[in-house]
């Protein structure tokens, strides 16, 4: 069947690269702190300079899934960013929903590093979804430091869809009265006026070694929530992406056809990333993370990042531990699933800080 949405002009973009873009500022201790604070991740490597300096890393780190910060992107219909579908001309006006990613972490991202990124479009294709046609855009993102050393490489999937009533609502032609009557009620997210949600505190844990891990072992889970709209706004401020579907209820419902504001896919990635960094321990290495987003979470949900060991293998003398991971909410829905690889040290072994990219 011939594609209705992907034109020859769009197909011609496959294989093209964007010019390298250097971030406006170096990674700062404030940025690392804000990211950890927004995700309520108590890892001392992100917030305690003395502790980090005494470690094998020798300095403060930035959480590995958030080493790029969007600084003052233009404000348009979508809030900040995504106005042009990543320079891919598509015939409808919707967000590029986070479909998932495949990260490889090649070296630590240190506070003080100047990060440069570039993208290459790997593929663009169309599928029929339950609500209509979907366009998938797969971009490979490469992040390097000031010495042109690769920090991480990730294949990112964005999903674009047509919207209900887009001809009217998407172009802003509906009257204010019509928009008011179609806004749906939602439950106000916790906490109540007499509750303050505590922040987790850092706790020392015993280092896991490759010899001690067995297939079927469960990873100690990470629980977040109840998620509030404040969590979503704090995350937007920390990583610089103010996409309106995460904080603007009328926009989410009336302009994007969603039932509520939704928890950021990037924030859910952070929660599973915290799970894996904790499992690796201070002497291990969080090497690879492949994830697919399968559902939406909303304010009020309690989210649990979980995982289990699916296999062990040795690669060039290092102990690779493969895991199945996921995220579920208290409504019984699994909204994220994926696979990950963590390298655990063998007893008496010190792992390197630089790793090779795997095809």
ChimeraX attribute file (.defattr): number of C-alpha atoms within 10 A of each C-alpha:
attribute: neighborCount
match mode: 1-to-1
recipient: residues
	/A:1	3
	/A:2	6
	/A:3	11
	/A:4	9
	/A:5	16
	/A:6	17
	/A:7	12
	/A:8	8
	/A:9	10
	/A:10	15
	/A:11	14
	/A:12	10
	/A:13	17
	/A:14	16
	/A:15	13
	/A:16	12
	/A:17	15
	/A:18	12
	/A:19	10
	/A:20	13
	/A:21	12
	/A:22	17
	/A:23	16
	/A:24	14
	/A:25	13
	/A:26	20
	/A:27	21
	/A:28	17
	/A:29	19
	/A:30	14
	/A:31	22
	/A:32	23
	/A:33	22
	/A:34	20
	/A:35	27
	/A:36	24
	/A:37	20
	/A:38	19
	/A:39	20
	/A:40	18
	/A:41	23
	/A:42	18
	/A:43	22
	/A:44	19
	/A:45	23
	/A:46	26
	/A:47	23
	/A:48	16
	/A:49	16
	/A:50	13
	/A:51	14
	/A:52	18
	/A:53	14
	/A:54	10
	/A:55	13
	/A:56	13
	/A:57	16
	/A:58	14
	/A:59	20
	/A:60	26
	/A:61	28
	/A:62	27
	/A:63	23
	/A:64	22
	/A:65	19
	/A:66	18
	/A:67	26
	/A:68	22
	/A:69	20
	/A:70	16
	/A:71	14
	/A:72	12
	/A:73	13
	/A:74	12
	/A:75	13
	/A:76	10
	/A:77	18
	/A:78	21
	/A:79	17
	/A:80	18
	/A:81	21
	/A:82	19
	/A:83	17
	/A:84	14
	/A:85	18
	/A:86	14
	/A:87	11
	/A:88	15
	/A:89	14
	/A:90	16
	/A:91	12
	/A:92	15
	/A:93	21
	/A:94	23
	/A:95	22
	/A:96	19
	/A:97	16
	/A:98	17
	/A:99	20
	/A:100	23
	/A:101	22
	/A:102	18
	/A:103	22
	/A:104	24
	/A:105	23
	/A:106	24
	/A:107	20
	/A:108	22
	/A:109	26
	/A:110	25
	/A:111	20
	/A:112	17
	/A:113	19
	/A:114	22
	/A:115	27
	/A:116	22
	/A:117	20
	/A:118	17
	/A:119	23
	/A:120	18
	/A:121	21
	/A:122	17
	/A:123	15
	/A:124	19
	/A:125	15
	/A:126	18
	/A:127	12
	/A:128	10
	/A:129	10
	/A:130	7
	/A:131	10
	/A:132	11
	/A:133	15
	/A:134	17
	/A:135	20
	/A:136	18
	/A:137	22
	/A:138	21
	/A:139	24
	/A:140	20
	/A:141	18
	/A:142	20
	/A:143	25
	/A:144	22
	/A:145	20
	/A:146	13
	/A:147	9
	/A:148	11
	/A:149	14
	/A:150	23
	/A:151	23
	/A:152	25
	/A:153	22
	/A:154	20
	/A:155	19
	/A:156	21
	/A:157	23
	/A:158	19
	/A:159	20
	/A:160	21
	/A:161	23
	/A:162	18
	/A:163	20
	/A:164	16
	/A:165	14
	/A:166	18
	/A:167	13
	/A:168	12
	/A:169	17
	/A:170	18
	/A:171	12
	/A:172	12
	/A:173	10
	/A:174	14
	/A:175	10
	/A:176	9
	/A:177	8
	/A:178	9
	/A:179	14
	/A:180	11
	/A:181	8
	/A:182	11
	/A:183	16
	/A:184	13
	/A:185	9
	/A:186	12
	/A:187	9
	/A:188	11
	/A:189	15
	/A:190	18
	/A:191	14
	/A:192	9
	/A:193	6
	/A:194	5
	/A:195	8
	/A:196	9
	/A:197	10
	/A:198	7
	/A:199	11
	/A:200	12
	/A:201	11
	/A:202	10
	/A:203	8
	/A:204	10
	/A:205	10
	/A:206	7
	/A:207	14
	/A:208	19
	/A:209	19
	/A:210	21
	/A:211	12
	/A:212	9
	/A:213	15
	/A:214	14
	/A:215	13
	/A:216	13
	/A:217	13
	/A:218	17
	/A:219	18
	/A:220	14
	/A:221	19
	/A:222	19
	/A:223	17
	/A:224	18
	/A:225	18
	/A:226	18
	/A:227	19
	/A:228	18
	/A:229	20
	/A:230	14
	/A:231	20
	/A:232	23
	/A:233	17
	/A:234	16
	/A:235	24
	/A:236	23
	/A:237	16
	/A:238	23
	/A:239	21
	/A:240	18
	/A:241	22
	/A:242	23
	/A:243	20
	/A:244	21
	/A:245	24
	/A:246	23
	/A:247	22
	/A:248	16
	/A:249	20
	/A:250	21
	/A:251	20
	/A:252	21
	/A:253	18
	/A:254	23
	/A:255	24
	/A:256	24
	/A:257	18
	/A:258	18
	/A:259	16
	/A:260	26
	/A:261	23
	/A:262	20
	/A:263	22
	/A:264	23
	/A:265	20
	/A:266	17
	/A:267	19
	/A:268	22
	/A:269	24
	/A:270	21
	/A:271	23
	/A:272	27
	/A:273	21
	/A:274	25
	/A:275	23
	/A:276	28
	/A:277	18
	/A:278	20
	/A:279	23
	/A:280	23
	/A:281	20
	/A:282	19
	/A:283	19
	/A:284	24
	/A:285	26
	/A:286	23
	/A:287	23
	/A:288	22
	/A:289	25
	/A:290	20
	/A:291	22
	/A:292	19
	/A:293	21
	/A:294	14
	/A:295	14
	/A:296	17
	/A:297	25
	/A:298	23
	/A:299	24
	/A:300	18
	/A:301	19
	/A:302	17
	/A:303	24
	/A:304	21
	/A:305	27
	/A:306	21
	/A:307	26
	/A:308	20
	/A:309	21
	/A:310	18
	/A:311	16
	/A:312	18
	/A:313	13
	/A:314	11
	/A:315	8
	/A:316	7
	/A:317	10
	/A:318	17
	/A:319	20
	/A:320	20
	/A:321	23
	/A:322	20
	/A:323	24
	/A:324	21
	/A:325	25
	/A:326	24
	/A:327	26
	/A:328	20
	/A:329	22
	/A:330	14
	/A:331	10
	/A:332	7
	/A:333	14
	/A:334	19
	/A:335	18
	/A:336	24
	/A:337	21
	/A:338	19
	/A:339	19
	/A:340	25
	/A:341	23
	/A:342	24
	/A:343	26
	/A:344	28
	/A:345	24
	/A:346	18
	/A:347	11
	/A:348	6
	/A:349	12
	/A:350	13
	/A:351	16
	/A:352	14
	/A:353	12
	/A:354	14
	/A:355	17
	/A:356	11
	/A:357	13
	/A:358	8
	/A:359	3
